[in-house]
Amino acid sequence: MTFTVWLGFLAASILIAVTPGPGAVISMSTGMRHGYWAALTAIFGLQAAILAHLLIVALGLGAVLAASEAAFLLVKFLGAAYLVWLGVQKWRAPAIPAEASAPVVRSRGLFLQGVLVNLTNPKAIVFIAALVPQFVDPALAQVPQYLLIATTLCLTDLTVMSGYALAAVHLGRWLHDPAAIRRQNRFFGGLFVSAGALLAVSSRPS
């Protein structure tokens, strides 16, 4: 991969990352409620899912998902159901001040949430399957190119999601009033449910 080609891929990666989606929602929601370091755990989960997507594409399974309507629909509805479930849980969460709930935050659970949010999004797999091969030179060694692609995608997404989370941290400093916390829970719960509904009714990427 030449430097010019890599710059093109970097630009595409930035556009993908800054487009609001379930990853941005979970980054902001966790950052506002539990702080940046907790959000970073969920963000690392998002990156683990991106690596899994790349592995799927590298093994050729992304093409299978892109070609099979049944497989695409199955993963799509599983992902939509998971997002809706997250939204319902967020909507029903108790209005407890952030400082009171911080000690019970479990990093493993946040990491797994991040993994599942990205992993159950078939559009992400199909999009990567359509995007990545365009930047891979078949005449060169494949592994170094995929390693560069993985590093670029993950660092870009990590930076952008951290920006979302840090912005939410500043907004979350006023979350000491139970009524405000309840509104915040319902706002992000609604976003998760909306993201799930949009995923459920969406068509595969062209």
ZIHU-V12276 format. One record per backbone hydrogen bond with DSSP energy under -1.0 kcal/mol. CO is the residue of the C=O (numbers start at 0). NH is the residue of the N-H. E is the energy in kcal/mol with one decimal. If there is no record, write none. Layout:
<<CO:NH:E> <CO:NH:E>>
This chain:
<<1:5:-2.5> <2:6:-2.2> <3:7:-1.8> <4:8:-2.1> <5:9:-2.8> <6:10:-2.3> <7:11:-2.0> <8:12:-2.5> <9:13:-2.3> <10:14:-2.1> <11:15:-2.3> <12:16:-2.4> <13:17:-2.5> <20:24:-2.0> <21:25:-2.5> <22:26:-1.9> <23:27:-2.5> <24:28:-2.9> <25:29:-2.1> <26:30:-2.1> <27:31:-2.7> <28:32:-1.8> <29:33:-3.2> <30:34:-1.4> <34:38:-1.9> <35:39:-2.7> <36:40:-1.2> <37:41:-1.4> <38:42:-2.5> <39:43:-2.4> <40:44:-1.4> <41:45:-1.8> <42:46:-1.9> <43:47:-2.1> <44:48:-1.8> <45:49:-1.8> <46:50:-2.3> <47:51:-1.9> <48:52:-2.5> <49:53:-2.3> <50:54:-2.2> <51:55:-2.5> <52:56:-2.4> <53:57:-3.0> <54:58:-2.1> <55:60:-2.0> <55:61:-1.0> <56:59:-1.2> <60:64:-2.1> <61:65:-2.3> <62:66:-1.8> <63:67:-2.3> <67:71:-2.1> <68:72:-2.5> <69:73:-2.3> <70:74:-2.2> <71:75:-2.4> <72:76:-2.6> <73:77:-1.9> <74:78:-2.4> <75:79:-2.5> <76:80:-2.5> <77:81:-2.0> <78:82:-2.2> <79:83:-2.4> <80:84:-2.4> <81:85:-2.4> <82:86:-2.3> <83:87:-2.5> <84:88:-2.4> <85:89:-2.5> <86:90:-2.7> <87:91:-2.1> <93:95:-2.0> <96:99:-1.0> <96:100:-1.4> <97:101:-1.5> <100:103:-1.4> <101:104:-1.7> <105:109:-1.9> <106:110:-2.7> <107:111:-2.3> <108:112:-2.1> <109:113:-2.2> <110:114:-2.3> <111:115:-2.7> <112:116:-2.6> <113:117:-1.6> <114:118:-3.0> <115:119:-2.0> <117:120:-1.4> <120:123:-1.0> <120:124:-1.1> <121:125:-2.8> <122:126:-2.5> <123:127:-2.5> <124:128:-2.6> <125:129:-1.8> <126:130:-2.3> <127:131:-2.6> <130:133:-1.1> <131:134:-2.2> <136:139:-1.7> <141:145:-2.5> <142:146:-2.4> <143:147:-2.1> <144:148:-2.5> <145:149:-2.8> <146:150:-2.4> <147:151:-2.4> <148:152:-2.8> <149:153:-2.5> <150:154:-2.5> <151:155:-2.1> <152:156:-2.5> <153:157:-2.9> <154:158:-2.1> <155:159:-2.4> <156:160:-3.0> <157:161:-1.9> <158:162:-1.8> <159:163:-2.1> <160:164:-2.6> <161:165:-2.9> <162:166:-2.1> <163:167:-2.0> <164:168:-2.1> <165:169:-1.8> <166:170:-1.5> <167:171:-1.9> <171:174:-1.8> <173:175:-2.3> <174:97:-1.2> <176:180:-2.4> <177:181:-2.5> <178:182:-1.9> <179:183:-2.3> <180:184:-2.8> <181:185:-2.1> <182:186:-2.3> <183:187:-2.5> <184:188:-2.3> <185:189:-2.3> <186:190:-1.8> <187:191:-2.4> <188:192:-2.3> <189:193:-2.6> <190:194:-2.7> <191:195:-2.4> <192:196:-2.5> <193:197:-2.7> <194:198:-2.2> <195:199:-2.2> <196:200:-1.8>>
